[in-house]
Amino acid sequence: MSIFGNDKVIGICGAAWGDEGKGKFTDFFAKEANIVIRAQGGNNAGHTVKTSSKALKLHVIPSGIIYEDTVNLIGNGVVIDIENLVSKELRSLKENSIDTSNLFISQSAHLVMPYHRLIDVISGFKKIGTTARGIGPCYSDKINRTGIRVFELFDDSLLKEKIDQHVKELNHILMYETDEALNIMSEIYPEIEEVMKDKKMSNDLLFKKICHYRDIIKGMCVNHRKVIDRFLINKSKVLIEGAQGLLLDIDHGTYPFVTSSNSCAGGLFTGTGIPPVLADRIYSVSGIYLTRVGNGPFPSELGDPALI
């Protein structure tokens, strides 16, 4: 019996604050999907995919990666920490003998840079309860139209120009900051030291670092619209994978204690370019009990375990 049935496009998103068990649903449908597309969010989200012999922790890579015949696409709505993608996720897959020749990255996706992470800490990430992984500052640059997209990695002069401008702005901010932000950043992200010099970020060191990772993912970068259109035209089985959940949505969640993208069902379509009218089914997943990570209101919270 077919899991998809007669459906061709299925979307999966969360109904609460994330951690509802979306990964299990995604994995269930991914085994039959022809393509799995991650729509939004960054490495502040993720899930564990279990195979017969191992458990893989994925953040921006779609869960269909464990199936050799399934194409996996990181969509335009995702923000990608290229360092984390290469040094952690891709490395983990390689170490577990998982083939990544079926993994592709949208050229239109935005990049999370080390300066985004530092700005996250300076901005007081603990107030909101974010992961300090630079997701919010990256989406801010996207909205400000100053972000760096994947295809811009391959234009050295443009990439260097944008890095120079962002680093200049960051170093101006650092002039008025104490060492606290740098110390916190060094604890949670030791690799920041690789692009710092005399308590300032070095644009040259950052450019060199990004170019190193760029060369590794070069063959994965594609025009996502052409890839998705091919599957839609052929009436293939398409699975769209969301991150977080409705109550963390930037517009519909418990603002300001939310994520920085549209994690509701609508984000599945803006993050891929697939017209909503083509969706056959959308599953909004909720567990039998709720949990919440980070700060903000939690109406059904039971309270301190000692008092329950």
Buried (B, 14 or more C-beta within 10 A) or exposed (E): EEBBEEBBBBBBBBBBBBBBEBBBBBBBBBBBBBBBBBBBBBBBBBBEBEEEEEEBEBBBBBBBBBBEEBBBBBBBBBBBBBBBBBBBBBEBBEEEEBEBEBBBBBBBBBBBBBBBBBBBBBBEBEEBEBBBBBBBBBBBBBEEEEBBBBBBBBEEEEBBEBBBEBBEEBBEBBEEEEEEBBEBBBEEBEBBEEBBEEEBBBBEBBBEBBBEBBEEBEEBBBEBBEBBEEBBEEEBBBBBBBBBBBBBBBEBBBEEBBBBBBBBBBBBBBBBBBEEEEBBEBBBBBEEEBEBBBBBEBEEEEEEEEEE
